[in-house]
């Protein structure tokens, strides 16, 4: 009996000691937690190779704690040899053959056909560009025989989707059996207006102070991913009458066309369409005197390409 009492006393002593240790640890834990420094770990890829490896394996290596000392602008600068996040200084060359078409004559007047082209492009970056443009036509409603012009312009990005353009224009056409040529200063703007209408507006001033202008609008409607219907509107006007260039004062002409193209490739698309040309006022009178027709409806077939 005495032996049992001794065993019971030993067990009670052990239990009391264990309880006292547990209570002391529970009171000490908040203090330990308050003293421990807070450290956050972030996934950091140390190199492009490490980034690729992390992407392939689905995890990142934990480099270590990120403190306030690491959260600096210097730490956000590109590493040596890494590509720029936005490459807005690279120079590129772009050329668009928007109109290259043959227009058969369907009736009236002489049994002749004509052709037309409208090409533009640029070389440069996102902010500064050298533009080149060429437009020409033969035996159309606007001109009695043919009219060709070439423009070389400096373009400056001024607002979202818009380029301000200034430069020179060389225009030549036939007048009473001979060629006439003039140089002009060009001031214009080109870009996009709401709902994705491409707009091109320009004012031309020649060496004699004669002022004229041109406005053109185009709009693409996607019928399918490759079948696209384009509407095209163009008008010309002049302040002074310039007879040798078949130009009267006021509104010269209006052109409205619809072209349906199929993009065999994004860069190459044959098309068919219809074009309505109409001259007005003094310009219509000059066109008649030169043997042209001031009002025509023409069917067109052509190619649109860019590269």
Buried (B, 14 or more C-beta within 10 A) or exposed (E): EEEEEEEEEEEEEEEEEEEEEEEEEEEEEEEEEEEEEEEEEEEBBEEEEBEEBBEEEEEBEEBEEBEEEEEEEEEEEEEEEEEEEEEEEEEEEEEBBBBBBEBEBEEEEEEEEBBBBBBBBBEBBEEBBBBBBBBBBBBBBBBBBBBBBBBBBBBEBEEEBBBBBBBEBBBBBBBEEEEBEBEBBBBBBBBEEEEEBBBBBBBBBBEEEBBBBBBBBBBEEEEEEEEBBBBBBBBBBBBEBBEEBBBBBEBBBBBBBBBBBBBEEEEBBBBBBBBBBBBBBBBBBBBEEBEBBBBBEBBBEBBBBEE
